[in-house]
Amino acid sequence: MKKEITEAEALHRYAAYCSKAERCIYDVLTKLNQTTLGQEAKERIIARLLKERFIDEERFCRCFVNDKLIFNKWGKTKIKMELKRRHIPSNLIEQHLSEVNAETYIDDLSLLLKKKKEKTTAKNKYDLQNKLIRYGLSRGYEMAQVIQCLKQLDHESNIDIEEYLE
């Protein structure tokens, strides 16, 4: 059900909404579409929020990448897909993902896989490796990095990276 609201009230409400956490244009538009405001009013509100820097796509992208890496332990692939879903420009996505510290990124993946390996039961070593690979991929990490971490985790493993990359 759409809410009836005046433009001034909406501007105040969405400025407060953007003040509580970083938001992108897509997030605000999604909320604005739940109101009865006309398209021109929505555009004016977005323009004003951008002008007054309540919304900043670059700042949102930087914070989103940082938060998902640190708190959610997402991989770059998953972060990239979520940012694309929110219509963030590709150049911003690539810029902020390229700033990720490679060592920390791999260390986080290794820790995730190590914890998952301890909790996972499998019929055999091959089944365990497949479950860990699927888990790493589901967290948004790239196949080559998952295989690399699994090799480090299990030195005597006979994982053939080419077999999985095909």
C-alpha positions as CSV (number, residue, x, y, z in Angstrom):
1,M,0.0,0.0,0.0
2,K,1.4,3.4,-1.0
3,K,1.8,6.0,1.7
4,E,0.5,9.5,1.2
5,I,3.1,12.1,2.0
6,T,4.0,15.6,1.0
7,E,7.2,16.4,-0.9
8,A,8.7,18.5,2.0
9,E,7.8,15.7,4.5
10,A,9.4,13.1,2.2
11,L,12.6,15.2,1.8
12,H,12.9,15.5,5.6
13,R,12.1,11.8,6.1
14,Y,14.6,10.5,3.5
15,A,17.3,12.9,4.6
16,A,17.0,11.3,8.1
17,Y,16.9,7.8,6.4
18,C,20.2,8.6,4.6
19,S,21.7,10.1,7.8
20,K,21.4,6.8,9.7
21,A,23.5,4.7,7.2
22,E,25.1,5.0,3.8
23,R,22.5,4.7,1.1
24,C,22.7,4.7,-2.7
25,I,20.2,6.2,-5.1
26,Y,18.7,2.8,-5.8
27,D,17.9,2.3,-2.0
28,V,16.2,5.7,-1.7
29,L,14.3,5.3,-4.9
30,T,13.0,1.9,-3.8
31,K,11.7,3.5,-0.6
32,L,10.3,6.5,-2.5
33,N,8.4,4.2,-4.9
34,Q,6.4,3.1,-1.9
35,T,4.9,6.6,-1.6
36,T,2.2,8.3,-3.8
37,L,4.6,11.1,-4.9
38,G,4.9,11.8,-8.6
39,Q,8.0,11.1,-10.6
40,E,9.1,14.7,-10.8
41,A,8.8,15.1,-7.0
42,K,10.9,11.9,-6.5
43,E,13.6,13.2,-8.9
44,R,13.7,16.6,-7.1
45,I,14.1,14.8,-3.7
46,I,16.9,12.6,-5.1
47,A,18.6,15.7,-6.7
48,R,18.4,17.5,-3.4
49,L,19.8,14.6,-1.4
50,L,22.6,14.3,-3.8
51,K,23.3,18.0,-3.8
52,E,23.4,18.1,0.0
53,R,25.6,14.9,0.0
54,F,23.1,12.8,2.0
55,I,23.6,10.3,-0.9
56,D,27.0,9.7,-2.4
57,E,27.5,6.7,-4.6
58,E,31.3,6.7,-4.3
59,R,31.1,6.9,-0.5
60,F,28.4,4.2,-0.4
61,C,30.5,1.9,-2.6
62,R,33.6,2.3,-0.5
63,C,31.7,1.6,2.7
64,F,29.8,-1.3,1.2
65,V,32.9,-3.0,0.0
66,N,34.7,-2.5,3.3
67,D,31.8,-3.6,5.4
68,K,31.0,-6.8,3.4
69,L,34.7,-7.8,3.4
70,I,35.3,-7.2,7.1
71,F,32.0,-8.1,8.7
72,N,30.3,-10.6,6.3
73,K,33.5,-12.1,4.9
74,W,32.1,-11.9,1.4
75,G,34.3,-12.4,-1.7
76,K,34.7,-9.9,-4.5
77,T,32.4,-11.7,-6.8
78,K,29.4,-11.5,-4.4
79,I,30.1,-7.9,-3.5
80,K,30.4,-7.0,-7.2
81,M,27.0,-8.6,-8.0
82,E,25.3,-6.9,-5.1
83,L,26.6,-3.5,-6.1
84,K,25.6,-4.1,-9.8
85,R,22.1,-5.0,-8.5
86,R,22.0,-1.6,-6.8
87,H,23.0,0.1,-10.1
88,I,26.4,1.4,-8.9
89,P,28.6,2.4,-11.8
90,S,31.1,-0.3,-12.9
91,N,34.1,2.0,-12.7
92,L,33.4,2.7,-9.0
93,I,33.0,-1.0,-8.3
94,E,36.3,-1.9,-10.0
95,Q,38.1,1.0,-8.3
96,H,37.1,0.1,-4.8
97,L,37.5,-3.7,-5.3
98,S,41.0,-3.1,-6.6
99,E,41.9,-1.4,-3.4
100,V,41.3,-4.6,-1.4
101,N,44.4,-5.9,0.4
102,A,45.2,-9.2,-1.3
103,E,46.9,-10.8,1.8
104,T,44.0,-10.0,4.1
105,Y,41.5,-11.2,1.5
106,I,43.3,-14.6,1.1
107,D,43.7,-14.9,4.9
108,D,40.0,-14.3,5.4
109,L,39.2,-17.0,2.9
110,S,41.7,-19.5,4.4
111,L,40.1,-18.9,7.9
112,L,36.6,-19.4,6.5
113,L,37.6,-22.7,4.8
114,K,39.5,-23.9,7.8
115,K,36.4,-23.4,10.1
116,K,34.1,-25.0,7.5
117,K,36.4,-28.0,7.1
118,E,36.3,-28.6,10.9
119,K,32.5,-28.6,10.8
120,T,31.9,-30.5,7.6
121,T,31.4,-34.3,7.4
122,A,32.0,-36.0,4.1
123,K,32.2,-39.5,2.7
124,N,35.7,-39.1,1.4
125,K,38.4,-36.5,0.7
126,Y,37.1,-35.7,-2.7
127,D,33.6,-35.1,-1.4
128,L,35.0,-32.8,1.4
129,Q,37.0,-30.8,-1.2
130,N,33.9,-30.4,-3.4
131,K,31.9,-29.2,-0.4
132,L,34.6,-26.7,0.6
133,I,34.9,-25.4,-3.0
134,R,31.2,-24.9,-3.2
135,Y,31.2,-23.1,0.1
136,G,34.0,-20.8,-1.0
137,L,32.3,-20.0,-4.3
138,S,29.0,-19.4,-2.5
139,R,30.7,-16.8,-0.3
140,G,31.7,-15.0,-3.5
141,Y,35.4,-15.9,-3.7
142,E,37.0,-16.8,-7.1
143,M,37.7,-20.4,-8.0
144,A,41.5,-20.0,-8.3
145,Q,41.7,-18.5,-4.8
146,V,39.6,-21.2,-3.2
147,I,41.8,-23.9,-4.7
148,Q,44.9,-22.0,-3.6
149,C,43.6,-21.8,-0.1
150,L,42.6,-25.5,-0.1
151,K,46.1,-26.5,-1.2
152,Q,47.6,-24.5,1.7
153,L,45.1,-26.0,4.1
154,D,45.9,-29.5,3.0
155,H,49.5,-29.8,1.7
156,E,49.3,-33.4,0.8
157,S,46.1,-32.8,-1.2
158,N,46.1,-33.8,-4.9
159,I,43.8,-31.0,-6.0
160,D,44.4,-30.2,-9.6
161,I,43.4,-26.6,-10.3
162,E,43.0,-27.2,-14.0
163,E,40.4,-29.9,-13.3
164,Y,38.2,-27.5,-11.4
165,L,38.7,-24.5,-13.7
166,E,37.4,-26.3,-16.8
